[in-house]
Amino acid sequence: MTPQLEPFHAITISTIAQRLMAEGRSVIRMEYGQPSTGAPSAALARARAVLDEEDKGYWESAELLARLARYMEETTGVAVSPQQIVLTCGASPALVIALSLRFSPGARVAIARPGYVAYRNTLRALSIEPVELPCGPEVGYQITAAALAALDPAPDGVIIASPANPTGTVIPPEEMAAIAEVCRTRGIRIVSDEIYQGITYGAPARSMLPYDREAIVVNSFSKYFSMPGWRLGWLVVPEDLIGQARARMGNLFLTPPSLSQHAGLAALDCGEELDGHVRTYARNRDLLLAALPSMGLARIAPPDGAFYVYADVGHLTQDSMAFCIRLLEETGVATAPGIDFDPVDGHRFVRFSFAVSTPLVEEAIARLVPWFQAQKVLAPA
Ligand SMILES: Cc1ncc(COP(=O)(O)O)c(C=O)c1O
């Protein structure tokens, strides 16, 4: 039988949200991790100009490859050549390419649980076995060097994500170094998903590249650059994998949209506008964190990055999907059920995305606080 994948449950929530909106209900969309801000203005201007000016055939922008190599060097301190950059249609195909480059069917790859739903499912689709490492609040919901060292037998690989989805937690630099060291010693290959880099609320999140030059780095324009629908991302691959990485991209996906490549190039020079979005997320985060205690939601990992709060609602439900549906129907606030991120304990978690505008976060809090307080009254002692 071919690998069977679970659905993305947040999509079900989103479908219900859209139905409610079509019925005239006011819905606040906190179920998806997508910026509501749109592409930076210079990227939009460039795209508009290109629409009138240029042919849009299959294409790979040499300028974008060079600019991304420079961006990687500026943000990681590691020299990266344009040849090491592979343009992709977002981080999702980049993950497919990275995993199929490093691992054969039957290989075992460690991932954090909770973790991004597509890690488990992409691994399964490629007939690679996910090795789920339970990561609780005591380790910031993140994979540690100690956990990797304790795995017997050693896995063939590991996916690192810092900041992570669904928790927003960041791996500290000394732990990144320790993870790289354990992986080097035990022959574990690292794929580092760095899609939330640039969105942090304290110290910046570190790339894995300075710690492991052999790591494959996955990144995208979907989060910090606020361009999820443009379907543009990139990989950084070590020299010896360049040919095979390009062969995979070419055969499986051809090229990313040419319009997006033009816009993406412009977006790379929009740091001021994009950092303004991060300041908005920081305000949203503060508002939400301040409101959580009055909602009775004390058990969370304060997110150091990304734009999520992953909250334990186990005192109210053991069925996060049913809970999210009821929450949506009764308050108009759409959230993602924990079962997307954790097949074992996710039934008692909910993820809030605060990548919406600050007034919407304020409105969501105004709806959520009385609703949660009413649930507490109804909850068994
Ligand atoms: C951790 C993580 N990796 C990858 C992706 C996929 O992003 P993209 O839109 O670039 O395919 C997401 C999307 O939410 C994500 O959260």
The ligand as an SDF file (V2000), in Angstrom:
LIG
                    3D

 16 16  0  0  0  0  0  0  0  0999 V2000
    7.7470   25.2510    9.8080 C   0  0  0  0  0  0  0  0  0  0  0  0
    7.2270   25.4230    8.4220 C   0  0  0  0  0  0  0  0  0  0  0  0
    7.9490   24.9560    7.3940 N   0  0  0  0  0  0  0  0  0  0  0  0
    7.5040   25.0530    6.1320 C   0  0  0  0  0  0  0  0  0  0  0  0
    6.2860   25.6500    5.8330 C   0  0  0  0  0  0  0  0  0  0  0  0
    5.8360   25.7100    4.4060 C   0  0  0  0  0  0  0  0  0  0  0  0
    5.9510   27.0140    3.9160 O   0  0  0  0  0  0  0  0  0  0  0  0
    5.8800   27.4380    2.3920 P   0  0  0  0  0  0  0  0  0  0  0  0
    4.6910   28.3540    2.2870 O   0  0  0  0  0  0  0  0  0  0  0  0
    7.1440   28.2010    2.1250 O   0  0  0  0  0  0  0  0  0  0  0  0
    5.7570   26.2270    1.5630 O   0  0  0  0  0  0  0  0  0  0  0  0
    5.5010   26.1520    6.8740 C   0  0  0  0  0  0  0  0  0  0  0  0
    4.2000   26.7700    6.5970 C   0  0  0  0  0  0  0  0  0  0  0  0
    3.4450   27.1550    7.4600 O   0  0  0  0  0  0  0  0  0  0  0  0
    5.9800   26.0350    8.2070 C   0  0  0  0  0  0  0  0  0  0  0  0
    5.2870   26.4880    9.2460 O   0  0  0  0  0  0  0  0  0  0  0  0
  1  2  1  0
  2  3  1  0
  2 15  2  0
  3  4  2  0
  4  5  1  0
  5  6  1  0
  5 12  2  0
  6  7  1  0
  7  8  1  0
  8  9  2  0
  8 10  1  0
  8 11  1  0
 12 13  1  0
 12 15  1  0
 13 14  2  0
 15 16  1  0
M  END
$$$$
